[in-house]
Every structure is written in structure tokens, then in C-alpha cells.
Amino acid sequence: MVALVSERSAAFTACFDRGLQQFRAGEYAEAHETWEVGWKTTTGGEKQLLQALIMWTTALHHVRRGNQVGADKLMAAALARLAAPEVPPAPYPLEPLREVLRASAAEVAAGRAHAPAWPT
């Protein structure tokens, strides 16, 4: 399971864990839908983290469908969301996730569909 840096709300826990399973299985559209449910019911760092993850999964979907402009915009937005000073306290260590997101953004910018690894 994921190492956390603060208490998680029940709404966040339910959707984050399920979405993470889907993400790891390459089911990005499903992960997006799962995380969106939590995004609608969470606040603060939890909400911002879920929003960044939703943007990321949508960018991965766009690059696979050939929508490069949409993919690039969403990757930039996801990175900006994780860089925002309001993110802490996040329920997940953010720097490893930021590193993976930056690497994924480079793949997306090159127009490459890929299966990013979740940080450990």
C-alpha cells in the first residue's frame, strides 16, 4: 500500500486506492472516473492531488488518441497543480510523484503513448 504523510479522509482513501489499482493496470480512463468521484467530495491537498491525477490520466488518454495539444495542456496543468503551494498537506509523498509526472510529461510531449510506473 502507499506510504502516506498525513491522515486521509474516508472519501479520499476509497477512491485513491481503487484508482491506483486501475492506474497500475493501465486502465487510465477507469482511474480517471474513480478519482473524479473522490475529487468531488474531498478538500485541500486531497482534492488537489486527485485533480492532478485526473489531468494526468486524461493526458495519457489524449496522447493515445492523437490529441497532442490536449495532452500537452493537461500535462502542464497536472504539473502546475502538484507544484501549487496549497497542495500540502497532501496524503501522499509528492516529490516521487512529481518526478514520475515530469518523466511522463516528456513522453507525452514527444507524442509517445506509454505506461508510466507509479512511484514506490
WOMO-V951495 format. One record per run of one state. SS is the DSSP state (h for helix, s for strand, l for the rest). FROM is the first residue (numbers start at 1). LEN is the number of residues. If there is no record, write none. Layout:
BEGIN
ss,from,len
SS,FROM,LEN
SS,FROM,LEN
END
This chain:
BEGIN
ss,from,len
l,1,9
h,10,15
l,25,3
h,28,12
l,40,4
h,44,21
l,65,3
h,68,16
l,84,10
h,94,16
l,110,11
END
